[in-house]
Amino acid sequence: MAGLRLGPLLRYADGSSATIWVEASRPCAAEVRCADGSTGAARTFQVAGHHYALVPVTGLTPGTATSYEVFLDGARVWPLPDSRFPPSVIRTPAGDADVTMAFGSCRWASPPTGEPDPVGPDALDALATRIAAAPEGERPDVLLLLGDQVYADETSDATKKRIAARRDPDEPPGSQVADYEEYTWLYYESWRDPGIRWLLSTVPTCMIFDDHDVIDDWNTSAAWVADMRATDWWRERILSGLMSYWVYQHLGNLSPADLAADPLYAAVRDASDATDLVRDFACRADGEPASVRWSYRRDFGRVRLLMVDSRAARVLEEDERSMLDAGEAAWVREQALDAPGSYDHLLVGTSLPWLLPHLVHDAEAWNAALCRGERGPRWARFGEKVRRAADLEHWAAFPDSFTALTELLAEAGTGPQAPASVLVLSGDVHHAYVAEPRWPAGAPDARVLQLTCSPVHNSVPLSIRAGFRFGWSAVARALGRRLARHGRCPRPVVDWRKTGGPWYGNQLMTLTVRGRSVRLRLEQARAEGGLAAVEESDLTS
């Protein structure tokens, strides 16, 4: 009898259809049966000895909610017996309905129930508890997970023990994950938590990777990549990271129409064992990044979301450094400017913040100048060491890309058909803040903001708190300008100021969109349980 190893995850939902992802214990037929009579079915496909299905559910009615069950080979496997949670539901949006979107990044797996949590309460667990207690109350229409859904390079004690029982942890990569099998352990650990498992079964999710999904500072520079490729363990790590991301995260990001047009997905479903197909794809994604697109677009009524890959799509040669390759940049531009007037809000999800504290921005621009040889080869070697040690790899570390993104956001937000808001959603930096650009000549018609929120569940060391607080100060800004002058860096094309934060803790931001208005709420998980609001504001007033 087939068992439900992981899931279900409700990934995509529109007015009439949805997709639900599952992992089974063996090959089988997966079926979803909804209380309103809607159904969906799919055979599992196999990758590296594991069995998965992405079940399309059709015939749903807009503006309704229906509970569902999951069956494998005709046997009901979800909901779990004696579950303390309400039934999982699929909620389909009505065309003119409000849209509520929660987002955050950086979630280290919570320890098993009853064990002490070294990084404090989990914001996603707290969200699950609140929704379960009032299933008819407020809940996000979608959850945006902006990177570091798993930590391949920072494993838990339990995972370290499993690794030690399987191979010698004294050999690289040590207690980090080494291959696809060990990646599956990370997803089990993260998504089998009872509250998280139920939450992901009933709230749709959009995901994009960041560095820890593969390794800290992934693709920070060409020299870094060369050093990693010189090791004897990196190739298996990067291929397994990309393979597992495609299976566990990327597939569910796609709409049914995108899935139907995807030749790799069609081939995988037809194969008796798709391991080689997915591995070949990962080889191509690593060796020819421009040949693969991880970015995607989702429309929620009159809200347009662009989830942008700011990791794998990089161009790393020092004289050509770019956050996005030419094809990726053209795609982002095309999607942002498509059909002006057809959306009221443009959201750009990028794991790495566009606007940073001024000192951090200037330090990254200075470092980029040193590394490309602005001050000679000795400074270039010094710059590479500093770049890796200080994680100087955000949009500011790619100055031409920073400028291009800034100009695109302004263009998208300008004109008689401009949206009400253009919002950049990010994580990564283990604190939350709101920053607003100040344009040197003629502000866009839309309200343009950087909204940053992390971590969902991770540590926030005192050094981070002190460093980022200082980074926003006037003294830090003056220091940053000195660095920029040393690097012969031009001034950024836009100035900005912090208008909210910094806030520290395990937290989530929620956007509630009603017509052309957007309201922001920042909530933090509390040790005594639940989420507490620490900031609420209207972003479009």
Buried (B, 14 or more C-beta within 10 A) or exposed (E): EBEBBBBBBBBBBBBBBBBBBBBBBBBBBBBBBBEBEBBBBBEBBBBBEBBBBBBBBEEBBEEBBBBBBBBBBEEBBBBEEEEEBBBBBBBBBEEEBBBBBBBBBBBBBBBEEEEEBEBBBBBBBBBBBBBBEEBEEEBBBBBBBBBBBBBBBBBBEBBBEBBEEEEEBEEEBBBBBBBBBBBBBBBBBBBBBBBBBBBBBBBBBBBBBBBBBBBBBBBBBBBBBEEBEEEEBBEBBBBBBBBBBBBBBBBBBBBBEBBEEBEBBEBBBEBEEBBEBBBEBBBBBBEEBBEBBBBBBBEBBBBBBBBBBBBBBBBBEBEEBBBBBEEBBEBBBEBBEEEEEEBBBBBBBBBBBBBBBBBBBBBBBBBBBBBBEBBEEEBBEBBBEBBBEEBBBBBBBBBBBBBBBBEBBBBBBBEEEBBBBBBBBBBBBBBBBBBBBEBEEEBBBBBBBBBBBBBBBBBBEEEBBEBBBEBBEEEBBEBBBEBBEBBEBEEBBBEBEBEBBBBBBBBBBBBBBEEEBBBBBBBBBBEEEBBBEBBEEEBBE
